[in-house]
């Protein structure tokens, strides 16, 4: 429908709602029993980081957002962080948050 009527879409939780983790966080979550190796979020997180690494990008958010923008031209994602520290941990966000 959005394509048919040339409407924009605004996806909520565009970068996974905290389900995607970096390799260190993944291992900690697996060790704590929060995730197992076959969990879909673990597989997707690893794939996003692998794609980012091949492109010289650190983190999963830019890759997840690039996927959205490639799928549809009128996307305005709502991106948030669970804590301010997560935002400051991202090199590309530190200038925006200060």
Beta strands, then each sheet from edge to edge (+ up, - down):
end
